[in-house]
Amino acid sequence: MRINVRRYGLYLLRWQASTPLLAAVEIVLFTTGPLIAAIIANLIGGLIFFWVDQYIFTSCRLAASWQVKDEVACSDCGKLARGYRLVQTSNYDRTNDPAPEFRCEQCSGRKTEELRSKGVRLE
């Protein structure tokens, strides 16, 4: 399993952001007793942070964008196969490439490692 460092970092920031909010709810509801205050604070946190977590773990904006086509000639080896090409990441953008290059799975793996070695972030 590969960890998406950007998603994990955002999740940790989100986790820290919940602390002051839940602490404020605890302070306001302290007179109801610590157990009731904790239950209500966690319900409020769940109502708010469910949506933030959903965005963090499902957003396409935080992941690399790939294009896949069936039956293309690999631009490296010429083999007719399913073709892959990296379209966009946070520091790489070939969205408007006039001549997109698709690669077979094997050549795509090699190209991916080449891009990583040049500093392209795929997480």
TORTORDREN-116829 format. One record per atom (N, C-alpha, C, O): atom name; x, y, z; residue number from 1; residue in three letters. Coordinates in pm, whole numbers, plus 50000, padded with zeros to 5 digits. Each point is the difference from the previous one (the first is absolute). Example, Ala and Ser with C-alpha at 12.3 -4.5 7.8 and 13.67 -1.06 7.14 Angstrom:
2
{'N', {51319, 49431, 50780}, 1, 'ala'}
{'CA', {49911, 50119, 50000}, 1, 'ala'}
{'C', {50090, 50120, 50000}, 1, 'ala'}
{'O', {50104, 49998, 50066}, 1, 'ala'}
{'N', {49861, 50107, 49862}, 2, 'ser'}
{'CA', {50082, 50119, 50006}, 2, 'ser'}
{'C', {49923, 50109, 50073}, 2, 'ser'}
{'O', {50051, 50111, 50017}, 2, 'ser'}
END
This chain:
123
{'N', {50085, 49882, 50000}, 1, 'met'}
{'CA', {49915, 50118, 50000}, 1, 'met'}
{'C', {50089, 50124, 50000}, 1, 'met'}
{'O', {50090, 50013, 50083}, 1, 'met'}
{'N', {49885, 50079, 49824}, 2, 'arg'}
{'CA', {50073, 50126, 49993}, 2, 'arg'}
{'C', {49922, 50107, 50074}, 2, 'arg'}
{'O', {49878, 50010, 49985}, 2, 'arg'}
{'N', {50190, 50068, 50093}, 3, 'ile'}
{'CA', {49936, 50109, 50073}, 3, 'ile'}
{'C', {50009, 50126, 49916}, 3, 'ile'}
{'O', {50108, 50037, 49954}, 3, 'ile'}
{'N', {49780, 50028, 50026}, 4, 'asn'}
{'CA', {49998, 50127, 49930}, 4, 'asn'}
{'C', {50036, 50106, 50104}, 4, 'asn'}
{'O', {49919, 50033, 50086}, 4, 'asn'}
{'N', {50202, 50020, 49904}, 5, 'val'}
{'CA', {50053, 50090, 50102}, 5, 'val'}
{'C', {49918, 50128, 50010}, 5, 'val'}
{'O', {49979, 50051, 50110}, 5, 'val'}
{'N', {49975, 50002, 49778}, 6, 'arg'}
{'CA', {49918, 50122, 50004}, 6, 'arg'}
{'C', {49869, 49976, 50074}, 6, 'arg'}
{'O', {49960, 50080, 50084}, 6, 'arg'}
{'N', {49973, 49809, 49884}, 7, 'arg'}
{'CA', {49874, 49970, 50069}, 7, 'arg'}
{'C', {50024, 49978, 50150}, 7, 'arg'}
{'O', {49923, 50048, 50083}, 7, 'arg'}
{'N', {50184, 49881, 49950}, 8, 'tyr'}
{'CA', {50031, 49973, 50140}, 8, 'tyr'}
{'C', {50031, 50129, 50075}, 8, 'tyr'}
{'O', {49954, 50020, 50113}, 8, 'tyr'}
{'N', {50123, 50068, 49825}, 9, 'gly'}
{'CA', {50031, 50129, 50061}, 9, 'gly'}
{'C', {49875, 50084, 50024}, 9, 'gly'}
{'O', {49984, 50060, 50107}, 9, 'gly'}
{'N', {49927, 49944, 49794}, 10, 'leu'}
{'CA', {49875, 50074, 50017}, 10, 'leu'}
{'C', {49914, 49939, 50110}, 10, 'leu'}
{'O', {49936, 50072, 50076}, 10, 'leu'}
{'N', {50064, 49796, 49931}, 11, 'tyr'}
{'CA', {49924, 49933, 50105}, 11, 'tyr'}
{'C', {50055, 50037, 50138}, 11, 'tyr'}
{'O', {49923, 50025, 50092}, 11, 'tyr'}
{'N', {50209, 49978, 49923}, 12, 'leu'}
{'CA', {50060, 50037, 50128}, 12, 'leu'}
{'C', {49968, 50145, 50036}, 12, 'leu'}
{'O', {49973, 50031, 50116}, 12, 'leu'}
{'N', {50029, 50058, 49785}, 13, 'leu'}
{'CA', {49960, 50139, 50026}, 13, 'leu'}
{'C', {49854, 50009, 50041}, 13, 'leu'}
{'O', {49965, 50074, 50091}, 13, 'leu'}
{'N', {49951, 49850, 49842}, 14, 'arg'}
{'CA', {49857, 49997, 50034}, 14, 'arg'}
{'C', {49981, 49950, 50141}, 14, 'arg'}
{'O', {49918, 50053, 50075}, 14, 'arg'}
{'N', {50157, 49846, 49962}, 15, 'trp'}
{'CA', {49991, 49943, 50134}, 15, 'trp'}
{'C', {50032, 50107, 50105}, 15, 'trp'}
{'O', {49932, 50010, 50103}, 15, 'trp'}
{'N', {50173, 50068, 49871}, 16, 'gln'}
{'CA', {50038, 50106, 50093}, 16, 'gln'}
{'C', {49895, 50111, 50002}, 16, 'gln'}
{'O', {49976, 50060, 50105}, 16, 'gln'}
{'N', {49962, 49969, 49782}, 17, 'ala'}
{'CA', {49897, 50104, 49994}, 17, 'ala'}
{'C', {49878, 49963, 50084}, 17, 'ala'}
{'O', {49929, 50088, 50049}, 17, 'ala'}
{'N', {50047, 49784, 49968}, 18, 'ser'}
{'CA', {49883, 49958, 50078}, 18, 'ser'}
{'C', {50021, 50025, 50150}, 18, 'ser'}
{'O', {49902, 50013, 50073}, 18, 'ser'}
{'N', {50220, 49993, 49973}, 19, 'thr'}
{'CA', {50028, 50014, 50143}, 19, 'thr'}
{'C', {49939, 50127, 50061}, 19, 'thr'}
{'O', {49927, 49989, 50099}, 19, 'thr'}
{'N', {50099, 50131, 49846}, 20, 'pro'}
{'CA', {49941, 50119, 50062}, 20, 'pro'}
{'C', {49847, 50001, 49994}, 20, 'pro'}
{'O', {49934, 50045, 50094}, 20, 'pro'}
{'N', {50010, 49906, 49797}, 21, 'leu'}
{'CA', {49854, 49997, 49987}, 21, 'leu'}
{'C', {49939, 49911, 50107}, 21, 'leu'}
{'O', {49907, 50040, 50070}, 21, 'leu'}
{'N', {50146, 49839, 49944}, 22, 'leu'}
{'CA', {49945, 49907, 50098}, 22, 'leu'}
{'C', {50027, 50047, 50142}, 22, 'leu'}
{'O', {49918, 49978, 50089}, 22, 'leu'}
{'N', {50195, 50087, 49933}, 23, 'ala'}
{'CA', {50029, 50055, 50133}, 23, 'ala'}
{'C', {49901, 50110, 50035}, 23, 'ala'}
{'O', {49954, 50008, 50114}, 23, 'ala'}
{'N', {50013, 50076, 49789}, 24, 'ala'}
{'CA', {49902, 50108, 50025}, 24, 'ala'}
{'C', {49863, 49942, 50036}, 24, 'ala'}
{'O', {49934, 50049, 50091}, 24, 'ala'}
{'N', {50025, 49848, 49837}, 25, 'val'}
{'CA', {49871, 49936, 50031}, 25, 'val'}
{'C', {50004, 49939, 50140}, 25, 'val'}
{'O', {49904, 50013, 50075}, 25, 'val'}
{'N', {50205, 49924, 49960}, 26, 'glu'}
{'CA', {50016, 49942, 50134}, 26, 'glu'}
{'C', {49988, 50108, 50108}, 26, 'glu'}
{'O', {49935, 49979, 50102}, 26, 'glu'}
{'N', {50129, 50136, 49875}, 27, 'ile'}
{'CA', {49996, 50109, 50098}, 27, 'ile'}
{'C', {49857, 50052, 50017}, 27, 'ile'}
{'O', {49953, 50022, 50111}, 27, 'ile'}
{'N', {49978, 49998, 49774}, 28, 'val'}
{'CA', {49863, 50052, 50005}, 28, 'val'}
{'C', {49907, 49900, 50069}, 28, 'val'}
{'O', {49912, 50041, 50075}, 28, 'val'}
{'N', {50107, 49832, 49901}, 29, 'leu'}
{'CA', {49909, 49899, 50054}, 29, 'leu'}
{'C', {50050, 49934, 50129}, 29, 'leu'}
{'O', {49947, 49898, 50042}, 29, 'leu'}
{'N', {50156, 50160, 50020}, 30, 'phe'}
{'CA', {50061, 49938, 50118}, 30, 'phe'}
{'C', {49898, 49975, 50111}, 30, 'phe'}
{'O', {50011, 49900, 50072}, 30, 'phe'}
{'N', {49894, 50187, 49942}, 31, 'thr'}
{'CA', {49902, 49985, 50109}, 31, 'thr'}
{'C', {49909, 49879, 49981}, 31, 'thr'}
{'O', {49935, 49957, 50095}, 31, 'thr'}
{'N', {50059, 49986, 49785}, 32, 'thr'}
{'CA', {49917, 49881, 49976}, 32, 'thr'}
{'C', {50069, 49873, 50047}, 32, 'thr'}
{'O', {49939, 49893, 50002}, 32, 'thr'}
{'N', {50187, 50119, 50035}, 33, 'gly'}
{'CA', {50077, 49883, 50042}, 33, 'gly'}
{'C', {50098, 49962, 49890}, 33, 'gly'}
{'O', {49972, 50022, 49882}, 33, 'gly'}
{'N', {50142, 49923, 50157}, 34, 'pro'}
{'CA', {50104, 49972, 49900}, 34, 'pro'}
{'C', {49959, 49896, 49896}, 34, 'pro'}
{'O', {50039, 50014, 49883}, 34, 'pro'}
{'N', {49886, 49885, 50153}, 35, 'leu'}
{'CA', {49961, 49897, 49903}, 35, 'leu'}
{'C', {49904, 50056, 49896}, 35, 'leu'}
{'O', {50019, 49978, 49880}, 35, 'leu'}
{'N', {49878, 50093, 50164}, 36, 'ile'}
{'CA', {49902, 50059, 49907}, 36, 'ile'}
{'C', {50070, 50103, 49911}, 36, 'ile'}
{'O', {49975, 50004, 49880}, 36, 'ile'}
{'N', {50112, 50078, 50177}, 37, 'ala'}
{'CA', {50072, 50101, 49922}, 37, 'ala'}
{'C', {50087, 49933, 49894}, 37, 'ala'}
{'O', {50006, 50047, 49886}, 37, 'ala'}
{'N', {50062, 49843, 50149}, 38, 'ala'}
{'CA', {50084, 49928, 49904}, 38, 'ala'}
{'C', {49916, 49940, 49888}, 38, 'ala'}
{'O', {50038, 50006, 49883}, 38, 'ala'}
{'N', {49847, 49936, 50151}, 39, 'ile'}
{'CA', {49912, 49940, 49899}, 39, 'ile'}
{'C', {49952, 50107, 49902}, 39, 'ile'}
{'O', {50005, 49980, 49879}, 39, 'ile'}
{'N', {49947, 50132, 50174}, 40, 'ile'}
{'CA', {49949, 50107, 49913}, 40, 'ile'}
{'C', {50113, 50059, 49915}, 40, 'ile'}
{'O', {49981, 50027, 49881}, 40, 'ile'}
{'N', {50136, 49995, 50180}, 41, 'ala'}
{'CA', {50114, 50054, 49925}, 41, 'ala'}
{'C', {50039, 49907, 49885}, 41, 'ala'}
{'O', {50028, 50046, 49890}, 41, 'ala'}
{'N', {49973, 49825, 50135}, 42, 'asn'}
{'CA', {50036, 49904, 49894}, 42, 'asn'}
{'C', {49893, 49992, 49893}, 42, 'asn'}
{'O', {50033, 49981, 49883}, 42, 'asn'}
{'N', {49841, 50034, 50152}, 43, 'leu'}
{'CA', {49894, 50003, 49898}, 43, 'leu'}
{'C', {50015, 50123, 49911}, 43, 'leu'}
{'O', {49988, 49991, 49878}, 43, 'leu'}
{'N', {50037, 50124, 50184}, 44, 'ile'}
{'CA', {50020, 50122, 49922}, 44, 'ile'}
{'C', {50124, 49985, 49910}, 44, 'ile'}
{'O', {49996, 50036, 49883}, 44, 'ile'}
{'N', {50112, 49912, 50173}, 45, 'gly'}
{'CA', {50121, 49977, 49920}, 45, 'gly'}
{'C', {49974, 49906, 49883}, 45, 'gly'}
{'O', {50049, 50023, 49889}, 45, 'gly'}
{'N', {49874, 49871, 50136}, 46, 'gly'}
{'CA', {49967, 49907, 49892}, 46, 'gly'}
{'C', {49918, 50064, 49890}, 46, 'gly'}
{'O', {50020, 49973, 49882}, 46, 'gly'}
{'N', {49885, 50113, 50158}, 47, 'leu'}
{'CA', {49917, 50069, 49901}, 47, 'leu'}
{'C', {50084, 50093, 49911}, 47, 'leu'}
{'O', {49972, 50014, 49881}, 47, 'leu'}
{'N', {50127, 50047, 50177}, 48, 'ile'}
{'CA', {50084, 50093, 49924}, 48, 'ile'}
{'C', {50110, 49927, 49924}, 48, 'ile'}
{'O', {50015, 50019, 49879}, 48, 'ile'}
{'N', {50061, 49900, 50190}, 49, 'phe'}
{'CA', {50124, 49947, 49942}, 49, 'phe'}
{'C', {49979, 49878, 49911}, 49, 'phe'}
{'O', {50092, 49962, 49928}, 49, 'phe'}
{'N', {49791, 49978, 50073}, 50, 'phe'}
{'CA', {49970, 49893, 49904}, 50, 'phe'}
{'C', {50020, 50053, 49858}, 50, 'phe'}
{'O', {50061, 49933, 49916}, 50, 'phe'}
{'N', {49887, 50187, 50058}, 51, 'trp'}
{'CA', {50006, 50058, 49865}, 51, 'trp'}
{'C', {50142, 50039, 49963}, 51, 'trp'}
{'O', {50042, 49985, 49885}, 51, 'trp'}
{'N', {50032, 50065, 50211}, 52, 'val'}
{'CA', {50140, 50036, 49975}, 52, 'val'}
{'C', {50081, 49873, 49969}, 52, 'val'}
{'O', {50078, 49998, 49905}, 52, 'val'}
{'N', {49903, 49898, 50175}, 53, 'asp'}
{'CA', {50071, 49874, 49976}, 53, 'asp'}
{'C', {49963, 49939, 49865}, 53, 'asp'}
{'O', {50085, 49947, 49929}, 53, 'asp'}
{'N', {49787, 50061, 50038}, 54, 'gln'}
{'CA', {49955, 49945, 49871}, 54, 'gln'}
{'C', {50072, 50071, 49885}, 54, 'gln'}
{'O', {50044, 49935, 49905}, 54, 'gln'}
{'N', {49969, 50196, 50104}, 55, 'tyr'}
{'CA', {50071, 50074, 49897}, 55, 'tyr'}
{'C', {50147, 49958, 49995}, 55, 'tyr'}
{'O', {50055, 49975, 49893}, 55, 'tyr'}
{'N', {50008, 50016, 50224}, 56, 'ile'}
{'CA', {50142, 49966, 50005}, 56, 'ile'}
{'C', {50026, 49864, 49936}, 56, 'ile'}
{'O', {50098, 49984, 49926}, 56, 'ile'}
{'N', {49817, 49917, 50101}, 57, 'phe'}
{'CA', {50029, 49864, 49954}, 57, 'phe'}
{'C', {49937, 49963, 49866}, 57, 'phe'}
{'O', {50027, 49891, 49949}, 57, 'phe'}
{'N', {49890, 50197, 49993}, 58, 'thr'}
{'CA', {49941, 49964, 49871}, 58, 'thr'}
{'C', {50022, 50104, 49891}, 58, 'thr'}
{'O', {49967, 49974, 49884}, 58, 'thr'}
{'N', {50087, 50141, 50149}, 59, 'ser'}
{'CA', {50014, 50107, 49902}, 59, 'ser'}
{'C', {50098, 49962, 49889}, 59, 'ser'}
{'O', {50111, 49954, 50027}, 59, 'ser'}
{'N', {49848, 50067, 49852}, 60, 'cys'}
{'CA', {50089, 49978, 49885}, 60, 'cys'}
{'C', {50108, 50108, 49993}, 60, 'cys'}
{'O', {50105, 49979, 49939}, 60, 'cys'}
{'N', {49870, 50135, 50122}, 61, 'arg'}
{'CA', {50096, 50109, 49997}, 61, 'arg'}
{'C', {50127, 49967, 50078}, 61, 'arg'}
{'O', {50103, 50065, 49983}, 61, 'arg'}
{'N', {49889, 49835, 50104}, 62, 'leu'}
{'CA', {50115, 49963, 50081}, 62, 'leu'}
{'C', {50073, 49877, 49946}, 62, 'leu'}
{'O', {50093, 49950, 50064}, 62, 'leu'}
{'N', {49867, 50002, 49821}, 63, 'ala'}
{'CA', {50060, 49880, 49942}, 63, 'ala'}
{'C', {50049, 50028, 49858}, 63, 'ala'}
{'O', {49957, 50096, 49936}, 63, 'ala'}
{'N', {50131, 49820, 50018}, 64, 'ala'}
{'CA', {50047, 50010, 49862}, 64, 'ala'}
{'C', {49887, 49963, 49905}, 64, 'ala'}
{'O', {49918, 49913, 50030}, 64, 'ala'}
{'N', {50077, 50153, 49856}, 65, 'ser'}
{'CA', {49898, 49974, 49899}, 65, 'ser'}
{'C', {50063, 49925, 49883}, 65, 'ser'}
{'O', {50098, 50045, 49941}, 65, 'ser'}
{'N', {49844, 49839, 50027}, 66, 'trp'}
{'CA', {50050, 49915, 49892}, 66, 'trp'}
{'C', {49895, 49988, 49892}, 66, 'trp'}
{'O', {49880, 50010, 50027}, 66, 'trp'}
{'N', {50165, 49967, 49850}, 67, 'gln'}
{'CA', {49910, 49969, 49889}, 67, 'gln'}
{'C', {50034, 49861, 49951}, 67, 'gln'}
{'O', {50118, 49966, 49984}, 67, 'gln'}
{'N', {49780, 49953, 49993}, 68, 'val'}
{'CA', {50020, 49862, 49956}, 68, 'val'}
{'C', {49921, 49979, 49871}, 68, 'val'}
{'O', {49884, 50041, 49990}, 68, 'val'}
{'N', {50178, 49895, 49913}, 69, 'lys'}
{'CA', {49933, 49966, 49873}, 69, 'lys'}
{'C', {50030, 49856, 49965}, 69, 'lys'}
{'O', {50111, 49951, 50023}, 69, 'lys'}
{'N', {49790, 49982, 49922}, 70, 'asp'}
{'CA', {50019, 49863, 49953}, 70, 'asp'}
{'C', {50056, 50002, 49858}, 70, 'asp'}
{'O', {49973, 50091, 49921}, 70, 'asp'}
{'N', {50106, 49807, 50049}, 71, 'glu'}
{'CA', {50049, 49979, 49863}, 71, 'glu'}
{'C', {50074, 50121, 49943}, 71, 'glu'}
{'O', {49957, 50057, 49899}, 71, 'glu'}
{'N', {50152, 49982, 50164}, 72, 'val'}
{'CA', {50084, 50106, 49944}, 72, 'val'}
{'C', {50141, 49943, 49980}, 72, 'val'}
{'O', {50039, 49904, 50064}, 72, 'val'}
{'N', {50033, 50157, 49846}, 73, 'ala'}
{'CA', {50140, 49961, 49979}, 73, 'ala'}
{'C', {50085, 50073, 50104}, 73, 'ala'}
{'O', {49995, 50123, 50010}, 73, 'ala'}
{'N', {50081, 49802, 50067}, 74, 'cys'}
{'CA', {50086, 50057, 50103}, 74, 'cys'}
{'C', {50102, 50093, 49934}, 74, 'cys'}
{'O', {50064, 49963, 49901}, 74, 'cys'}
{'N', {49950, 50157, 50152}, 75, 'ser'}
{'CA', {50093, 50097, 49939}, 75, 'ser'}
{'C', {50146, 49961, 50021}, 75, 'ser'}
{'O', {50088, 50055, 49933}, 75, 'ser'}
{'N', {49939, 49852, 50159}, 76, 'asp'}
{'CA', {50138, 49957, 50022}, 76, 'asp'}
{'C', {50035, 49872, 49924}, 76, 'asp'}
{'O', {50097, 49996, 49925}, 76, 'asp'}
{'N', {49822, 49899, 50094}, 77, 'cys'}
{'CA', {50035, 49870, 49941}, 77, 'cys'}
{'C', {49915, 49965, 49877}, 77, 'cys'}
{'O', {50031, 49904, 49930}, 77, 'cys'}
{'N', {49863, 50171, 50044}, 78, 'gly'}
{'CA', {49917, 49976, 49883}, 78, 'gly'}
{'C', {49897, 49890, 50016}, 78, 'gly'}
{'O', {49920, 49977, 49909}, 78, 'gly'}
{'N', {50080, 49954, 50204}, 79, 'lys'}
{'CA', {49906, 49890, 50023}, 79, 'lys'}
{'C', {49857, 50053, 50004}, 79, 'lys'}
{'O', {49974, 50106, 50057}, 79, 'lys'}
{'N', {49932, 49820, 49883}, 80, 'leu'}
{'CA', {49859, 50036, 50003}, 80, 'leu'}
{'C', {49941, 49946, 50130}, 80, 'leu'}
{'O', {49994, 49879, 50021}, 80, 'leu'}
{'N', {49962, 50211, 50064}, 81, 'ala'}
{'CA', {49952, 49960, 50132}, 81, 'ala'}
{'C', {49917, 50113, 50060}, 81, 'ala'}
{'O', {49981, 50104, 49939}, 81, 'ala'}
{'N', {49970, 49872, 50183}, 82, 'arg'}
{'CA', {49935, 50108, 50074}, 82, 'arg'}
{'C', {50108, 50103, 50030}, 82, 'arg'}
{'O', {50110, 49965, 50044}, 82, 'arg'}
{'N', {49859, 50164, 49933}, 83, 'gly'}
{'CA', {50100, 50105, 50018}, 83, 'gly'}
{'C', {49968, 50090, 50117}, 83, 'gly'}
{'O', {49884, 50028, 50029}, 83, 'gly'}
{'N', {50220, 50018, 50037}, 84, 'tyr'}
{'CA', {49988, 50087, 50116}, 84, 'tyr'}
{'C', {50084, 50125, 49979}, 84, 'tyr'}
{'O', {50106, 49996, 49937}, 84, 'tyr'}
{'N', {49844, 50117, 50116}, 85, 'arg'}
{'CA', {50081, 50121, 50001}, 85, 'arg'}
{'C', {49963, 50082, 50121}, 85, 'arg'}
{'O', {49883, 50013, 50035}, 85, 'arg'}
{'N', {50218, 50043, 50029}, 86, 'leu'}
{'CA', {49980, 50091, 50113}, 86, 'leu'}
{'C', {49959, 50134, 49943}, 86, 'leu'}
{'O', {50070, 50057, 49917}, 86, 'leu'}
{'N', {49816, 49994, 50128}, 87, 'val'}
{'CA', {49949, 50127, 49948}, 87, 'val'}
{'C', {50040, 50116, 50091}, 87, 'val'}
{'O', {50050, 50102, 49953}, 87, 'val'}
{'N', {49927, 49882, 50178}, 88, 'gln'}
{'CA', {50024, 50113, 50088}, 88, 'gln'}
{'C', {50026, 49957, 50144}, 88, 'gln'}
{'O', {49936, 49908, 50050}, 88, 'gln'}
{'N', {50158, 50158, 50014}, 89, 'thr'}
{'CA', {50023, 49989, 50143}, 89, 'thr'}
{'C', {50021, 50142, 50051}, 89, 'thr'}
{'O', {49981, 50096, 49926}, 89, 'thr'}
{'N', {50058, 49916, 50199}, 90, 'ser'}
{'CA', {50018, 50134, 50056}, 90, 'ser'}
{'C', {50112, 50078, 49932}, 90, 'ser'}
{'O', {49996, 50123, 49997}, 90, 'ser'}
{'N', {50104, 49808, 49949}, 91, 'asn'}
{'CA', {50111, 50072, 49935}, 91, 'asn'}
{'C', {50030, 49946, 49860}, 91, 'asn'}
{'O', {50115, 50002, 49955}, 91, 'asn'}
{'N', {49782, 49952, 49977}, 92, 'tyr'}
{'CA', {50014, 49944, 49865}, 92, 'tyr'}
{'C', {49865, 50015, 49932}, 92, 'tyr'}
{'O', {49898, 49958, 50055}, 92, 'tyr'}
{'N', {50099, 50102, 49825}, 93, 'asp'}
{'CA', {49872, 50019, 49933}, 93, 'asp'}
{'C', {50016, 49984, 49849}, 93, 'asp'}
{'O', {50066, 50080, 49934}, 93, 'asp'}
{'N', {49872, 49816, 50013}, 94, 'arg'}
{'CA', {49998, 49975, 49856}, 94, 'arg'}
{'C', {49854, 49995, 49952}, 94, 'arg'}
{'O', {49966, 49925, 49908}, 94, 'arg'}
{'N', {49949, 50156, 50155}, 95, 'thr'}
{'CA', {49858, 50001, 49968}, 95, 'thr'}
{'C', {49976, 50036, 49853}, 95, 'thr'}
{'O', {49918, 49935, 49934}, 95, 'thr'}
{'N', {50151, 50164, 50016}, 96, 'asn'}
{'CA', {49978, 50048, 49863}, 96, 'asn'}
{'C', {50110, 49956, 49905}, 96, 'asn'}
{'O', {50031, 50070, 49903}, 96, 'asn'}
{'N', {50029, 49815, 50123}, 97, 'asp'}
{'CA', {50107, 49948, 49916}, 97, 'asp'}
{'C', {49943, 49971, 49860}, 97, 'asp'}
{'O', {49908, 49919, 49987}, 97, 'asp'}
{'N', {50147, 50144, 49909}, 98, 'pro'}
{'CA', {49946, 49979, 49865}, 98, 'pro'}
{'C', {50031, 49860, 49945}, 98, 'pro'}
{'O', {49932, 49953, 49908}, 98, 'pro'}
{'N', {50169, 49981, 50147}, 99, 'ala'}
{'CA', {50036, 49866, 49952}, 99, 'ala'}
{'C', {50024, 49909, 50122}, 99, 'ala'}
{'O', {50114, 49969, 50032}, 99, 'ala'}
{'N', {49777, 49989, 50034}, 100, 'pro'}
{'CA', {50018, 49918, 50120}, 100, 'pro'}
{'C', {50064, 49866, 49967}, 100, 'pro'}
{'O', {49970, 49938, 49897}, 100, 'pro'}
{'N', {50118, 50017, 50192}, 101, 'glu'}
{'CA', {50070, 49873, 49982}, 101, 'glu'}
{'C', {49947, 49897, 50099}, 101, 'glu'}
{'O', {50009, 50017, 50122}, 101, 'glu'}
{'N', {49935, 49876, 49824}, 102, 'phe'}
{'CA', {49950, 49891, 50083}, 102, 'phe'}
{'C', {50104, 49888, 50001}, 102, 'phe'}
{'O', {50067, 49975, 49900}, 102, 'phe'}
{'N', {49944, 49959, 50214}, 103, 'arg'}
{'CA', {50097, 49891, 50013}, 103, 'arg'}
{'C', {49931, 49876, 50053}, 103, 'arg'}
{'O', {49901, 50008, 50073}, 103, 'arg'}
{'N', {50152, 49875, 49888}, 104, 'cys'}
{'CA', {49949, 49875, 50054}, 104, 'cys'}
{'C', {50031, 49997, 50149}, 104, 'cys'}
{'O', {50073, 50086, 50050}, 104, 'cys'}
{'N', {49873, 49817, 50021}, 105, 'glu'}
{'CA', {50017, 49996, 50145}, 105, 'glu'}
{'C', {50147, 49994, 50041}, 105, 'glu'}
{'O', {50041, 50069, 50092}, 105, 'glu'}
{'N', {50035, 49850, 49841}, 106, 'gln'}
{'CA', {50142, 49985, 50034}, 106, 'gln'}
{'C', {50078, 50130, 49975}, 106, 'gln'}
{'O', {50075, 50045, 50086}, 106, 'gln'}
{'N', {49906, 50014, 49798}, 107, 'cys'}
{'CA', {50071, 50125, 49967}, 107, 'cys'}
{'C', {49949, 50116, 50086}, 107, 'cys'}
{'O', {50077, 50090, 50035}, 107, 'cys'}
{'N', {49795, 49907, 50000}, 108, 'ser'}
{'CA', {49944, 50103, 50087}, 108, 'ser'}
{'C', {50066, 49997, 50138}, 108, 'ser'}
{'O', {50026, 50104, 50059}, 108, 'ser'}
{'N', {50000, 49776, 49991}, 109, 'gly'}
{'CA', {50069, 49986, 50127}, 109, 'gly'}
{'C', {50139, 50060, 49996}, 109, 'gly'}
{'O', {50043, 50069, 50093}, 109, 'gly'}
{'N', {50029, 49905, 49797}, 110, 'arg'}
{'CA', {50133, 50058, 49985}, 110, 'arg'}
{'C', {49995, 50153, 49993}, 110, 'arg'}
{'O', {50080, 50069, 50061}, 110, 'arg'}
{'N', {49823, 49982, 49862}, 111, 'lys'}
{'CA', {49985, 50145, 49985}, 111, 'lys'}
{'C', {49961, 50064, 50134}, 111, 'lys'}
{'O', {50047, 50109, 50033}, 111, 'lys'}
{'N', {49870, 49824, 50042}, 112, 'thr'}
{'CA', {49960, 50051, 50131}, 112, 'thr'}
{'C', {50121, 50014, 50092}, 112, 'thr'}
{'O', {50015, 50101, 50067}, 112, 'thr'}
{'N', {50070, 49797, 49935}, 113, 'glu'}
{'CA', {50121, 50007, 50083}, 113, 'glu'}
{'C', {50094, 50111, 49951}, 113, 'glu'}
{'O', {50064, 50068, 50080}, 113, 'glu'}
{'N', {49943, 49951, 49789}, 114, 'glu'}
{'CA', {50082, 50106, 49943}, 114, 'glu'}
{'C', {49948, 50137, 50046}, 114, 'glu'}
{'O', {50078, 50087, 50038}, 114, 'glu'}
{'N', {49790, 49931, 49958}, 115, 'leu'}
{'CA', {49941, 50127, 50044}, 115, 'leu'}
{'C', {50024, 50023, 50149}, 115, 'leu'}
{'O', {50031, 50111, 50042}, 115, 'leu'}
{'N', {49955, 49782, 50037}, 116, 'arg'}
{'CA', {50027, 50012, 50144}, 116, 'arg'}
{'C', {50144, 50045, 50025}, 116, 'arg'}
{'O', {50025, 50085, 50086}, 116, 'arg'}
{'N', {50069, 49858, 49838}, 117, 'ser'}
{'CA', {50141, 50036, 50019}, 117, 'ser'}
{'C', {50026, 50146, 49961}, 117, 'ser'}
{'O', {50099, 50059, 50043}, 117, 'ser'}
{'N', {49813, 49999, 49875}, 118, 'lys'}
{'CA', {50013, 50140, 49960}, 118, 'lys'}
{'C', {49923, 50093, 50095}, 118, 'lys'}
{'O', {49995, 50121, 49979}, 118, 'lys'}
{'N', {49943, 49820, 50125}, 119, 'gly'}
{'CA', {49932, 50083, 50100}, 119, 'gly'}
{'C', {49851, 50016, 49982}, 119, 'gly'}
{'O', {49938, 50077, 50073}, 119, 'gly'}
{'N', {50002, 49852, 49831}, 120, 'val'}
{'CA', {49855, 50008, 49983}, 120, 'val'}
{'C', {49934, 49923, 50113}, 120, 'val'}
{'O', {50030, 49883, 50022}, 120, 'val'}
{'N', {49880, 50184, 50050}, 121, 'arg'}
{'CA', {49930, 49936, 50113}, 121, 'arg'}
{'C', {49875, 49930, 49948}, 121, 'arg'}
{'O', {49917, 50062, 49934}, 121, 'arg'}
{'N', {50072, 49810, 50097}, 122, 'leu'}
{'CA', {49885, 49923, 49952}, 122, 'leu'}
{'C', {49898, 49975, 50110}, 122, 'leu'}
{'O', {49899, 49934, 49974}, 122, 'leu'}
{'N', {50123, 50115, 50146}, 123, 'glu'}
{'CA', {49903, 49983, 50108}, 123, 'glu'}
{'C', {49908, 50117, 50006}, 123, 'glu'}
{'O', {49911, 50004, 50085}, 123, 'glu'}
END
